Amino acid sequence: MNVGIFIAALSGSGVEFFETAAIAYAIARSGYRREAIWGTVVSLVSVGIISAIFGTGLQFVPIRLLQVVIGILLLWFGWGWVKKSVLRQAKGERAGWVDDDPLQAEDIILERSSRGFSHFNFIIMLKSAALEGLEVAIVVVTLGLASNAWSEAIAGAGLALVVTMAVVAILHGHLMKVPDVFIKLSAGILLVAFGTFWLGEGLGINWLIGDWIILVLVGLYGLAAAIAIRKLRSSLQI
């Protein structure tokens, strides 16, 4: 079993699923439970089917080119998550999806209607879930393609979805206690490490210790993030 791929898929997917769950919960709490549930289900199923169709087709792309593209994609995603999380960690802020009003944090305005099923709010939930689901799909497909560890990548994403549903169902009143910034920072560091590794593979770099270099990269990026957080905190206190 490729534990690294499983953990990367689990953490990366978990971040996006939690954001989707927070928006769905806020919409349901506003009185539109059916719209939140069906919007989420239809969106995630649609993204999953599309990813399965197009993701497998990418296997016919030359491996070196594929590794370069995958490396760049993971670096882009991971760097964005790390940068945002480092800034939030230094400022002591929480993510928008654990805000008291996640709809306001995401600039979502619902249609206020009491007449049956609101198609407008359904589309709002559909769009929100699709955006997060697309990021999950990109992470899972790129991890699966680069490592050929499809079962680990899919299992990680699947477990992330189950855990998210369980946490929201059981602890929905305590979401503010979820260490969201730390989770996203950790996931970002993993993606950046994997992205660096596969970009190097695609460019023909011969890593001296093989796949073990990923652990070294995780340690180096983690250390760099910790130093950046400490320096930012110091500068903000001046």
Secondary structure, DSSP 4 states (H G I P E B T S, - for coil): --HHHHHHHHHHHHHHHHHHHHHHHHHHHTT-HHHHHHHHHHHHHHHHHHHHHHHHHGGGS-HHHHHHHHHHHHHHHHHHHHHHHHHHHHHT---GGGSS-HHHHTT-------SS--HHHHHHHHHHHHHHHHHHHHHHHHHHHHH--HHHHHHHHHHHHHHHHHHHHHHGGGGGGS-HHHHHHHHHHHHHHHHHHHHHHHTT---TTGGGHHHHHHHHHHHHHHHHHHHHHHHHH-
